[in-house]
Amino acid sequence: MFSTRASSASASLLLKRIPSQLRSPLQLRCFSHLPLTIPIKLPNGLEFDQPTGLFINNKNIPSKEGKTFEVINPSTEEEICHVYEGREEDVDIAAKAAQEAFDNGSWSTIDPLERGKALYRLAELIEKDLDVIASIETLDNGKAISSAKGDVQLVVDYFKASAGLACKLDGRQVNSGSNYFNYTKREPLGVCGQIIPWNFPLLMWAWKIAPALITGNTVVLKTAESTPLSALYTAKYIPEAGIPPGVVNIVSGFGKIVGEAITTHPLIKKVAFTGSTTTGKHIYQNAAASLKKVTLELGGKSPNIVFADANMKTAVQNIILGIYYNSGEVCCAGSRVYVEESVYDDLIKEIKIASEAVKVGDPFDESTFQGAQTSQMQLSKILKYVEIGKNEGATLISGGERLGTKGYFVRPTIFGDVKENMQIVKEEIFGPVVTISKFKTLDDVVKMANDSEYGLAAGIHTTNINNAVKVADRLKAGTVWINTYNDFHSAVPFGGFNASGLGREMSYEALDNYLQVKAVRVKLED
Amino acid sequence: MLSRATSYSASTISKRLVRLYSQLPLKVPITLPNGIKYEQPTGLFINGEFVKSKEGKTVDVIDPSTEKLITPIYEAFQDDVDIAVAAAKKAFHSNWSQLEPEARAKSLFKLADLIEENSELLASIESMDNGKSLTCSRGDVDLVSKYLRSCAGWADKLNGNVINTGKDHFAYTTREPLGVCGQIIPWNFPLLMWSWKIGPALATGNTVVLKPAENTPLSALFASQLCKEAGIPNGVVNIIPGSGRIVGESLCKHPDIKKIAFTGSTRTGSHIMKTAADTIKKVTLELGGKSPNIVFADADLDKAVKDIAFGIFYNSGEVCCAGSRVYVQDSVYEEVLQKFKAYTETLKVGNPFDESNFQGAQTSKQQLSKILDYVKIGTKEGARVITGGERCGKNGYFVKPTIFADVKEDMKIVKEEIFGPIVTVSKFSTVDEVVSMANDSQYGLAAGIHTKDVNKAIDVSNRLNAGTIWINTYNAFHQNVPFGGFGQSGIGREMGAAALDNYTQVKSVRMAITKPKY
């Protein structure tokens, strides 16, 4: 979902993903005396203590080898701090802690209401500290502080919603006549491995751990190597919320090592991953060897459709929000805009004006809408796609270049006159780059929209109820937004059709990923 | 589940048996051992017609009770898979997936009726092809019609939710079919597995390309023509017999197939999942088992003995959820062992068409050898054969019901799935001990508990790692009760409401609402 790129479990991918300078011995230093918390002063003046260890058994501990890696601020390209790097043996320690916590019954077999209470308490603790947590997110990921606050609010909402689901994990009583008594129960799986991306570090942490925890599972979670800070910081509230040791374990590190160890560990019964489709395939294959259950939230190239009868002002706002929100680093970004022929020229003008009004820059400036891209690699990839688009003959309507020379900022970019087979229309760019295509009929646009290996989300802008519902029915997408876009809600399931993933997150559907049905059939005596 | 195989390795089709028979008619007359005559389709069932495979190659189908040829049938290869998938894709994009769901319900009800009308014939085909006793086959076919009827009833109840997210939005979910589903079924319950696969796929509006097991393709082919008669449109159900290595592999790789459902061995299941991963296909797997069947001292022992016998010898032990590890509480161990031996020796094995036979033939020569190998292994490991332990007669793949006592938990015969009429009987003293012994397995398909104590029944069933628990009964399937495995016994559930989840995907629609100006 919402995600991607990163948090890889694949060797080859990882090497591609991590720029060589970040992987060099110079940067990956042994710092076995790195303190377990470091005081950090944020650009907005807030101060906090950043834990740097792995979070295992409710403790902040150094990794076994004691190696650390550097965390970079993408807005300044400067080092924020180092954190300890987990390796196979740390995953093993975390998995054993999680197994012990699952087996000792302190969490998996208590009254689910108690689990709900702990999660609700966790939500409240996060809410109280919202400003600091959002600021950490902005520091580490580069996203605008307004976006980061939105993320943390959604984290709070989702934990609260999940808390309320604790006592609704019912089975069914199945009637098969009076000689038998049948019922089904929904039981937790055990230790769940979770691998999350860098675009919504804390939100993805919440989307993963909340459904796992509420259903009684325990967790070993790997954060993205470029954005480990918010999850480590927020973990301090886990013991305070009353969640027992070993239930949540966080191992910072690289996909090639930690991700790989999680997907192959014999104690881990399930792997949940958010990231790229390529890495998702690799994880799925790894999981197959020991038949782990898998949920995947992967890439997207989501269409955002504007009919001539739409409210144009709203449509323009939604196109802008659809693609530039979170600097375009959103799996469900509305990166392919389709506009009905009769309003195409007018709309292009409006989008260009709105796009140029988008404020890009210092993410700690409250008025900034778009912050930095999260990494140098991501910046280069986006700029490469701009070149590809130009070479393919698309018209660059706006943006198309880096902003400034320090920090990974990119101008909001629009390509017009695109053809459907162009790379910039087919491939996920994962940045603030949108293509705008023209369509004539409803059938045409449905066909164009569905001509993709992905199927994560889609937008429809119309005031006609028949267009709205019919097109929503026909689009191959797990989420359809009508007259809105990127409009997440903790009660509405999210996830992909086709190569965009397996399973759903949020709402009841998310719980299905973390439960297995046990059917009990009793033969009654006459 | 209920399975074994469709093996990808060591194929039973030797070069000697694969002959070119391009002149083979598309239907051959067959007289069953009980005198029933019928026409057996021999072609692939694609787009509502029986057709020859492109290469025109055929493969022999053997009667495991006599080791004689029943008939050759056409064997599919990769190009046939492509044709079948194209037909299924076309059918998916036609009305089928968008019909009023009542229309799908009507077809499935009709199909259930037709299965019922043909039940004696279908049961007889099954006994001939698989070797299972006629009483077992009749049970299978009965469950087939019941399950299809249950699926028919689900077809128009696949609702989404309306989600309240405040007055400024309107949000709802729908449950949509996936598209073309590839299905690969085993040889132990050929027609039943056919129904467990096509029933939920069709009720939810998907279309299907199904590969029956290479040694038991006859009943599924025969039943396919009933699909047409039931009004299921052409291309919705396609049946392509062939080998796992070729047809199974092609299904798992085909870009137009959105989902693979497989029943068979854990090893093959793992391979299928790995293959499906490359195109992010959804996967459901019903795999192997080594299920514990626990007898507490307070149980009705005579009844428990019948259940443990039924648990292991039913369907000649070729059942994934067979209760192949029996655990008896120490105070009644010797008593149960004696009763179990005595009862087992009353079970008649032989000609599946003889109504008095409980146990028929094993389905293949390969299976027979595997079972006899395990008997040797068990004896070598120091376990004691109480009864059975040998082949029955020289013609046909019959094995005597076999009980091993004095086993240790780390013996191969206790750890590994044998898939035949072989059971081990272990001793335990406490509840904690038996729970730990029962759960010490990579599998988690089913378990049995025999006790009159309600606390023991519920506590032990809560603590066992198994997808299905039978209490004071065993192998007691019901179409409304979900079935599937914990651990390495599988992913997903079949039957009941749970099966429909495997064939639908959720679409969330969230609309922003502007207050209208009037």
Interface residues (C-beta under 8 A of the other chain):
Chain A: R172 V174 N175 S176 Y180 N182 T184 K185 K269 T277 G280 K281 Y284 Q285 A287 A288 A289 S290 L291 K293 L296 L298 N311 T314 A468 A472 D473 A477 G478 T479 V480 W481 I482 N483 T484 D487 H489 A491 V492 P493 F494 G495 F497 N498 A499 G501 L502 R504 S507 E509 D512 Q516 V517 K518 A519 V520 R521 V522 K523 L524 E525
Chain B: I163 N164 T165 H169 A171 T173 T174 K258 T266 G269 S270 H271 M273 K274 A276 A277 D278 T279 I280 K282 L285 L287 D300 A457 S461 N462 A466 G467 T468 I469 W470 I471 N472 T473 A476 H478 N480 V481 P482 F483 G484 F486 G487 Q488 G490 I491 R493 G496 A497 A498 D501 Q505 V506 K507 S508 V509 R510 M511 A512 I513 T514
